[in-house]
Amino acid sequence: MAESVPSTADSSSTASVQIVYTERTQDEEPEAYHIRTLASVLGSEDAAKEALLYSYKAAASGFSAKLTPQQVEQISKLPGVLQVVPSKKLQLHTGPGIGRLH
């Protein structure tokens, strides 16, 4: 998963990586749906394509994108958006007897 983007800007306008979980679409390709959903908040398809970091299609339906807190609030209210959560970078640990990853 991606890490939040640090910034010196006001925290109310700072974009950070968010994971947006959506309903699965039946009549549209997932990535096209994700771009359309983002574009409705960001104002254009080009802005949506620039903000989109990854489109999830297998185990979950959704996408990750850099969004400001205001954009998170807006996108959370859209039909088909189930949940928006901040992305977190997790550190995997190994211990004695578990073995090491190579």
N, C-alpha and C positions, 0 to 999 in steps of 0.2 A: 504494500500500500504506500501511497505517497505521503510525504511529510508536509505539514503546514508551511506556507511560504512566509518567512519573517519580513517585516516591513517597518519603516519608521513613520509611516503615515498614520493618521488618526485611525484607531481601531474600528470605528464605525464604517469606514470605507475600505478597510484592508481585506483583500481577497485571500481566502485560504482554500485548501483542497477539501471538497465535500463529496460524500458519496450519496447519490440520489437514487433511491429504490423506487422503481415504477412497476405498474401492472404490465403484464405481457400483452403485446398487441397481436391481434389475429390477422389483420389485413395490411400490415406495414412492417417493413424491415426494422429490427430493433434500433440500429444506429440512426436511421432516418427519423424514427420517433423521438429518440433522445435529442437529436439536433433540433427538431421542430419544437420540442418542449423547452429546451434552453433558449432558442431564438425568441420565444414568446416573452421571456424575461429580459434577455439581453438586447433585443431590438432588431437583430438581423441574423441571417443564416451564417454570414461570415464571422460575426462575433461569437456565435455559438460554436462553430468549427474551431475557432482559436482557443476557446475556453475548455472545450471537451478534451479530457486527458485519456479516458478509456471508456469503452462501452462494454458492459457486462451482459452476456447473452446466454451463458450455459446454466450455471447453478442458480444465478439470480438475474433478475432483470433490472437494469439501471445503468448509471454511468457515474464517473467522477469528473469534476470540473472545478475550476477556481471561481469561487463566488464570494461576494461581499455579504455581510450580515443582512443587508436589505434585500439582496437577491435571494438569499436563503429563505427569508420570510415570504417573498413573492412566490417562489417556485414551490414552496411547501403547500400553498393554497390551491395549486393547479389540480384539475381532475386527472386521475391516473398516477399522481405522485403519492407514494405510500409513506415515505420517510426520508428525511435528510439528516445525515450524521457527519460529523467531522471525520476526516481520514486520520488515522494514527499510524505511526511507524512503530512496529513491535520488534523487539530484539529476541531472537531465539536463543535458548540456553541449552547446553548439554552438561551433564554431570557425570560423576564417576559411575562406571558400569553402563552408561547409556550409549557410549560410543561417540565418536566425533564425525561431523559431516565433512566430507571431502569434496 
